[in-house]
C-alpha cells in the first residue's frame, strides 16, 4: 500500500491507497483559525501540523504498517525551482523518518501535483495533455499540463497578480460576518441572492487575473444597503467571469479543449455550473472536468495517487 502525506497551509492530511489506486482510508484535520481572523502565520500553522500529524498517521496506517510499500509526501507548493513553504517540512520530516524505519521508498511530490491528481483520480479520467485551473486560497493559476508516467510537466500560462480567488472569497466572507474559511458559507449565502442585483466587474488582462480590485469593490458594497446574499452571488459571478475570459483565450491559443479544474474554490457549484454552461457551449466546444467536491479541498488522496504513477 501507499501512504500519502500532505501538510498544507490549512489542512493536515493522510491517505492510504492500494498500488492499484483504490482508496483504503483517509483522514484530515483543518487547522484552527480564530473567529474574525483571515488566516494563520506559518509558525502557527507549522505548530498545529506537528500536533496533529502523528495521530492522523497512526489512525490511518498503523494497523497496516506491514503492508506499506512506499510513502509519498508533498514537500513544496509547486513543482518548480525555489517553491517553498515551511509547513511542508512537517510532512516531509515525518515521512522521511517513517520511510527510513520501515526501509521503504520515499517519493517527493508537490501540493499542486497532488491537487491535479486528485482531480484526475476522482473524475476517473486519464488526460495526458490538458489545460488546468488550480483555484484556491493560495493559488489561482491557469496551467498547461502534460502528464507522463511519473510526473506532470506544468507550464504556467497565467495567474492572479494579487489576491487569489480563495482569498477574495475569504476577505468578503469574513467582512460579512462569516467564519474562516468562508467558501462553503458564502456559497450557501449566495443561493439566497438575486442575479443582477449587484455587479462586481472582473479584472483580466491576457492570461493575468486580478482580484484585489473586485475585493475592494465588494468591500464598498458591504458598506451600503446591498443585501449580503446579492454581494456573495456577485463575488462568485466575478470569479467565474474572470476564469471564462482566460480559459477562452487558452482554448484558442493552446488548441486544447480538455480542462481540469481543481482546488478548494473548484468545489463551488455555482462556479462549476456557470463555467460548464459557458465553455461547453457548442460555440466554444471545451470539455470540463472537476475534482469530486470532497477531494477539491486540500487532502492527501491526490498525493497518494501520485504514488500509484510511480509503481514499477
N, C-alpha and C positions, 0 to 999 in steps of 0.2 A: 504494500500500500504506500501511498504518497501522503506526506504531511505537508500542508501549506500553511505559511505564517505571514501575516500582514499587520504591521503596526503603523497605521496612517495617522493623519492629524487628529481625527476624532473617533477612531474605532480600533479596538484590539480584536483581532480575529484569527481563528484557527480552523482548518478544514482537513478532513481525512477522505481520501479518494482512492479507488482501486486503480490499477495500472491501465484499465480499460476506460477510465473516465466516469465511473459510477460513484456518485457522492454517497459516502457512508455516514458521515456525521460532520456537523459544523457548529461552531459556537462563536458569537461575537458580542462584545460589550461596548456600548457607546462611552466615550469619555465624558465626565460630568462637567457641565458649563453652568455657572451660576445664572439665575434668572436675571435678565436685563443685560447680560454680557453678550458680546458678539464673537466670542472665540476664546482660545487658550494660548498662553505663551508656550513656546516649545518646551521649556523646562518643566512646566506643569503637566503638559501632555506626556512627556517622557516619563515623569514620576508615576503617572496613572498607569501607563503601559507596564512599568516594572511591577506595580502592584497587581495588575490583572492577568498578565500573560501566563505565569506559571500554572494558575488554577485552570485556565482555559485549556492549556496543553494537556494537563492531567485528565481533565474531563473528556476530552475528545480522543486522546491517543493512548492513555496509559494501559488500558486493557488489551490493546492491540500492538504494543511496542515490539513484540517478537515478529510481527508481520511487516514492520516498516522497512521499505527498501530504498527510499530516498526522501530527502527533505528539500523543499523549495521555499525560498523566502524572498520577499521584496526588500531590496536594500537601498532603493533610491526612488524618487518620484517618477523619473522618465529614463528611458534607455539612451542617454546621451552624456557626453563628457561634461563633468562639472555639476551634474544634477545631484543635489544633496539636501537632506533634511535630517536633523538629529533624531527624530522619533524612530526612523527606520533602523537605527543602531540597536534598539532594544530587541526587535525581532531577529536581527542578524546575529546578535550575541547569543541568544537562547538557541537558535537554530544551529549555530556553529558548535556549541557545546554538546547538544544532543547528537549531532551527526558524528562527532568525534567519539563520544561514549559508545554509541551503537555501531560505529565503524561502517557507516553507510554514506553514499554520496550526498554532498550538499550542492544545490544549484541555486544561483542567484538570478533574480529577475527584477523587474521594476513594477511599481504600483500601477503605472499606466498600462503596461502589458497585461497585468492581472485583470484590469477592467475590460480591455479588449477581449481577452479570452473568456471572461465571464459572460460577455455578450454572445460570442460565438457558441460557447458551450450551452448556455441556457436557451438560445434560439435554435439549437440543434442544426447549425449550418456550418459549412466549411468553405469560407471565402479565401481566395489567395491574393487577389488584387481588388482593393476596395477603398472607398472614402470612409472616414470615420470622424465622429464628433465625440470628444471627451469633455463632458459638461458637468462641472461640479463646483464645490466651494473653492477649490484650489486650482482649477484648470478650466479653461474654455478655449479649446483648440480645434481647428479643422485640420485633419490629417489625411495623407495619402499613405496607404499601408500595403505592403507586400508580405505575405506570410510564407515562410519556408518551413522546413521540418522542425527546426529547433528555436526559431525566434521570429520576431516581427522586425522588418525594416520599415521605419517610420520617418516620413518627411512631413514637417510642419508646413502647411500652406498658409495658415493664418491663426490668429488668436485674439483674445481680448487684450487691449492695450492698457487696461487699468483694473477695474473690478472684474471678477469672474461672475458668471451667471448666478452661482450659488450665493456669492457674497451680496449681489444685488437683491436677491430674494430675502436673505437673512437680515440685511440692513432695513429693508422696508418692513419685513415681518416684525422685527423687534420694535421698530418705531410705532407699529400698530398695536403693540402690546402682546405679541406672540412670543413664545419661548424659543430659544436657540437649540438646535437648528430649526428654522421656521418653515422649511419646504412643505411638509405634509399639511401643516395647519394653514398656510397661505393657500395651498391648493383647495382645501376644504372651504375656506372662506370665499374663494373666488367663484365657487359654484353658486353662490347667492348673488353674484354680481350681474349687471346687465351690460352686454357688449355694446360699446359705442358711447356709453355714458361718460367715460373718461378715456383719454388717449395719452399715451406716453410714446413719443416718436423714437424709432430705433436710430442708432448711430453706427453706420457701416461705411468703410472706405476700402474698396477692393476686397481682400480677404480679412481685413482687420475690423474687429468689433470694439465698441466702447460701451460700457455700462455705467460709467460714473455720471455722465450727463443724464441718462434716464433715471438713475438713482436720485439725483438732485431734483429732477422734475417730480418724481414721486414724493419726495420729502416736502416739496412745496404744496403738493396736492393734499397731503396729510394735514397741513395747517389750515385748509379750507373746510367747507362743509360737505365735501365729497364723501360718499359712502365708502367705508373701508373695503367692502366686498368689491366695489367697482374698481378701486385702486389695485387690489390684489389681482383682479382679472386683467387689468391693463398691463401689469408687470409681466404676467405670463405671455400676453399677446406680443409685447415688445421683444421678449426673448425669442419667441417663435418667428417673428418677422425678421429679426437680425439673422437667425440661422437660415431662414429661407433664402435671403439675399446672397449670403456667401456660398451656400450649397448650390444654388442655381448656377453661379459663376463656375464653381468647381466641376459640376457635371459637364458643362460645355468645354471648359479648357483642359480638363484632365481626361475627358472622354471615358468617364466611369459613372455607371448608374447604380451600382450597389453601394448602399450607405449604411454603416453600422453606427448606432448612437448609444453611448454608454455613459456611466457616471451617475451620481445621485440625482441630479436635476433631470436626467433622462427618464426617471420614474414618473414624472409629471404627466398625467393622462391628457390634459388639455394641449400641452406642447406636442405630445406624440400625435394626437389626432389631427391637429392643425397641420403639422408637417406632412403627415401621410396624405391628407386631402390635397395639399398644395403641390407636393413634389411627386406624388404617384399619379397625378393628373396626366392623361394621355399626351398633353402638350409638352410635358417635361419628361415623363417616362422613367422616372427613378424607381428603385425598389428599396424600401427602408426596412431595416432590421433593428430590433431593440433587445437589450438585455431584459430578461424577465424582471419586473419591478422589484422583486425581493432580492435580486442579485445585481441591481443597478447601483445601489449604495455600496460603500466600502465593505469588502468581505474577502476572506481568504480562499473562497471557492475557485475564483478565476486564477489565483496564484497556484493552487494545487493542480488545476487543469493544465497550466503551463508545463507542469512536470510530466504529464501524460505525453506531451510532444517530445520529450527527451528520451523515451524508452528505446532500448536497443543499443 
